[in-house]
């Protein structure tokens, strides 16, 4: 009998990397040739995002959104460059993951400053809920990974969050994005929590040490 191979479900982010491999590989090879290190690419993406967030704080939603949209491919390029250099390391993956969190938080900081300056309490609450959900989505996955449970599931992963946020910023309707993110990021975190609960309940109970 043939063995059945369990395949992990692909997220939308995973699928984007596959669909755009034809573009990412040549670009990654080019940046490698001119001497840019993958971690430098990661930091450049963060700097660009921080600049975009600064524009958001100043009320320049369209320009801030365009700059943030421009920096999104940096996140895919750093991993592609490391793979092409055969230098994909745990440290590089760690830096990339942590920088991703800071990049998203700095965007919310820019929006928070803008809405604080305009005394919009509802918008400030939406920024908080969006940021909380955005951080809980990767946290639930990381905690599940530590328990050796695959929680790569859910509606709104990082790519989807940017696809919701960036166009709304460009078209100057940030509140539409914040309402969507406040609800859907927390819903995604709940999806992962329920998934981990189901997977954990399928496991036999662990015996106590020293019993």
Secondary structure as a PSIPRED ss2 file (coil, helix, strand):
# PSIPRED VFORMAT (PSIPRED V4.0)

   1 X C   1.000  0.000  0.000
   2 X C   1.000  0.000  0.000
   3 X C   1.000  0.000  0.000
   4 X C   1.000  0.000  0.000
   5 X C   1.000  0.000  0.000
   6 X C   1.000  0.000  0.000
   7 X C   1.000  0.000  0.000
   8 X C   1.000  0.000  0.000
   9 X C   1.000  0.000  0.000
  10 X C   1.000  0.000  0.000
  11 X C   1.000  0.000  0.000
  12 X H   0.000  1.000  0.000
  13 X H   0.000  1.000  0.000
  14 X H   0.000  1.000  0.000
  15 X H   0.000  1.000  0.000
  16 X H   0.000  1.000  0.000
  17 X H   0.000  1.000  0.000
  18 X H   0.000  1.000  0.000
  19 X H   0.000  1.000  0.000
  20 X C   1.000  0.000  0.000
  21 X H   0.000  1.000  0.000
  22 X H   0.000  1.000  0.000
  23 X H   0.000  1.000  0.000
  24 X H   0.000  1.000  0.000
  25 X H   0.000  1.000  0.000
  26 X H   0.000  1.000  0.000
  27 X H   0.000  1.000  0.000
  28 X H   0.000  1.000  0.000
  29 X H   0.000  1.000  0.000
  30 X H   0.000  1.000  0.000
  31 X H   0.000  1.000  0.000
  32 X H   0.000  1.000  0.000
  33 X H   0.000  1.000  0.000
  34 X C   1.000  0.000  0.000
  35 X C   1.000  0.000  0.000
  36 X C   1.000  0.000  0.000
  37 X C   1.000  0.000  0.000
  38 X H   0.000  1.000  0.000
  39 X H   0.000  1.000  0.000
  40 X H   0.000  1.000  0.000
  41 X H   0.000  1.000  0.000
  42 X H   0.000  1.000  0.000
  43 X H   0.000  1.000  0.000
  44 X H   0.000  1.000  0.000
  45 X H   0.000  1.000  0.000
  46 X H   0.000  1.000  0.000
  47 X H   0.000  1.000  0.000
  48 X H   0.000  1.000  0.000
  49 X H   0.000  1.000  0.000
  50 X H   0.000  1.000  0.000
  51 X H   0.000  1.000  0.000
  52 X H   0.000  1.000  0.000
  53 X H   0.000  1.000  0.000
  54 X H   0.000  1.000  0.000
  55 X H   0.000  1.000  0.000
  56 X H   0.000  1.000  0.000
  57 X H   0.000  1.000  0.000
  58 X C   1.000  0.000  0.000
  59 X C   1.000  0.000  0.000
  60 X C   1.000  0.000  0.000
  61 X H   0.000  1.000  0.000
  62 X H   0.000  1.000  0.000
  63 X H   0.000  1.000  0.000
  64 X H   0.000  1.000  0.000
  65 X H   0.000  1.000  0.000
  66 X H   0.000  1.000  0.000
  67 X H   0.000  1.000  0.000
  68 X H   0.000  1.000  0.000
  69 X H   0.000  1.000  0.000
  70 X H   0.000  1.000  0.000
  71 X H   0.000  1.000  0.000
  72 X H   0.000  1.000  0.000
  73 X H   0.000  1.000  0.000
  74 X H   0.000  1.000  0.000
  75 X H   0.000  1.000  0.000
  76 X H   0.000  1.000  0.000
  77 X H   0.000  1.000  0.000
  78 X H   0.000  1.000  0.000
  79 X H   0.000  1.000  0.000
  80 X H   0.000  1.000  0.000
  81 X H   0.000  1.000  0.000
  82 X H   0.000  1.000  0.000
  83 X H   0.000  1.000  0.000
  84 X H   0.000  1.000  0.000
  85 X C   1.000  0.000  0.000
  86 X C   1.000  0.000  0.000
  87 X C   1.000  0.000  0.000
  88 X C   1.000  0.000  0.000
  89 X C   1.000  0.000  0.000
  90 X H   0.000  1.000  0.000
  91 X H   0.000  1.000  0.000
  92 X H   0.000  1.000  0.000
  93 X H   0.000  1.000  0.000
  94 X H   0.000  1.000  0.000
  95 X H   0.000  1.000  0.000
  96 X H   0.000  1.000  0.000
  97 X H   0.000  1.000  0.000
  98 X H   0.000  1.000  0.000
  99 X H   0.000  1.000  0.000
 100 X H   0.000  1.000  0.000
 101 X H   0.000  1.000  0.000
 102 X H   0.000  1.000  0.000
 103 X H   0.000  1.000  0.000
 104 X H   0.000  1.000  0.000
 105 X H   0.000  1.000  0.000
 106 X H   0.000  1.000  0.000
 107 X H   0.000  1.000  0.000
 108 X H   0.000  1.000  0.000
 109 X H   0.000  1.000  0.000
 110 X H   0.000  1.000  0.000
 111 X H   0.000  1.000  0.000
 112 X H   0.000  1.000  0.000
 113 X H   0.000  1.000  0.000
 114 X H   0.000  1.000  0.000
 115 X H   0.000  1.000  0.000
 116 X H   0.000  1.000  0.000
 117 X H   0.000  1.000  0.000
 118 X C   1.000  0.000  0.000
 119 X C   1.000  0.000  0.000
 120 X C   1.000  0.000  0.000
 121 X H   0.000  1.000  0.000
 122 X H   0.000  1.000  0.000
 123 X H   0.000  1.000  0.000
 124 X H   0.000  1.000  0.000
 125 X H   0.000  1.000  0.000
 126 X H   0.000  1.000  0.000
 127 X H   0.000  1.000  0.000
 128 X H   0.000  1.000  0.000
 129 X H   0.000  1.000  0.000
 130 X H   0.000  1.000  0.000
 131 X H   0.000  1.000  0.000
 132 X H   0.000  1.000  0.000
 133 X H   0.000  1.000  0.000
 134 X H   0.000  1.000  0.000
 135 X H   0.000  1.000  0.000
 136 X H   0.000  1.000  0.000
 137 X H   0.000  1.000  0.000
 138 X H   0.000  1.000  0.000
 139 X H   0.000  1.000  0.000
 140 X H   0.000  1.000  0.000
 141 X H   0.000  1.000  0.000
 142 X H   0.000  1.000  0.000
 143 X H   0.000  1.000  0.000
 144 X H   0.000  1.000  0.000
 145 X H   0.000  1.000  0.000
 146 X H   0.000  1.000  0.000
 147 X C   1.000  0.000  0.000
 148 X C   1.000  0.000  0.000
 149 X C   1.000  0.000  0.000
 150 X C   1.000  0.000  0.000
 151 X C   1.000  0.000  0.000
 152 X C   1.000  0.000  0.000
 153 X C   1.000  0.000  0.000
 154 X C   1.000  0.000  0.000
 155 X C   1.000  0.000  0.000
 156 X C   1.000  0.000  0.000
 157 X C   1.000  0.000  0.000
 158 X H   0.000  1.000  0.000
 159 X H   0.000  1.000  0.000
 160 X H   0.000  1.000  0.000
 161 X H   0.000  1.000  0.000
 162 X H   0.000  1.000  0.000
 163 X H   0.000  1.000  0.000
 164 X H   0.000  1.000  0.000
 165 X H   0.000  1.000  0.000
 166 X H   0.000  1.000  0.000
 167 X H   0.000  1.000  0.000
 168 X H   0.000  1.000  0.000
 169 X H   0.000  1.000  0.000
 170 X H   0.000  1.000  0.000
 171 X C   1.000  0.000  0.000
 172 X C   1.000  0.000  0.000
 173 X C   1.000  0.000  0.000
 174 X H   0.000  1.000  0.000
 175 X H   0.000  1.000  0.000
 176 X H   0.000  1.000  0.000
 177 X H   0.000  1.000  0.000
 178 X H   0.000  1.000  0.000
 179 X H   0.000  1.000  0.000
 180 X H   0.000  1.000  0.000
 181 X H   0.000  1.000  0.000
 182 X H   0.000  1.000  0.000
 183 X H   0.000  1.000  0.000
 184 X H   0.000  1.000  0.000
 185 X H   0.000  1.000  0.000
 186 X H   0.000  1.000  0.000
 187 X H   0.000  1.000  0.000
 188 X H   0.000  1.000  0.000
 189 X H   0.000  1.000  0.000
 190 X H   0.000  1.000  0.000
 191 X H   0.000  1.000  0.000
 192 X H   0.000  1.000  0.000
 193 X H   0.000  1.000  0.000
 194 X H   0.000  1.000  0.000
 195 X H   0.000  1.000  0.000
 196 X H   0.000  1.000  0.000
 197 X H   0.000  1.000  0.000
 198 X H   0.000  1.000  0.000
 199 X H   0.000  1.000  0.000
 200 X H   0.000  1.000  0.000
 201 X H   0.000  1.000  0.000
 202 X H   0.000  1.000  0.000
 203 X C   1.000  0.000  0.000
 204 X C   1.000  0.000  0.000
 205 X C   1.000  0.000  0.000
 206 X C   1.000  0.000  0.000
 207 X C   1.000  0.000  0.000
 208 X C   1.000  0.000  0.000
 209 X C   1.000  0.000  0.000
 210 X C   1.000  0.000  0.000
 211 X C   1.000  0.000  0.000
